[in-house]
Amino acid sequence: MEAVSEIAELSYEQARDELVKVVGQLEQGGVSLEESLALWERGEALAKRCEEWLIGAKARLDAARSSAAQPAATDGAS
């Protein structure tokens, strides 16, 4: 699926912006059922991509916070 691999390469901002456009198109209506389904599926894939980015960002923040909370290594003088 070319569309899925294309979505997988989008940045968070790109995926979010395109998702906003897809939602706008769906809200406006005026497209066929087939087009609506295609837009819905693309929107789902874009939302999943955004979620992947957010989960990754949270993991990085958690890792940074946990490493900052670790006591500094001592120089061996006890």
Secondary structure by P-SEA (a helix, b strand, c coil): caaaaaaaaccaaaaaaaaaaaaaaaaaccccaaaaaaaaaaaaaaaaaaaaaaaaaaaaaaaaaaaaaccccccccc
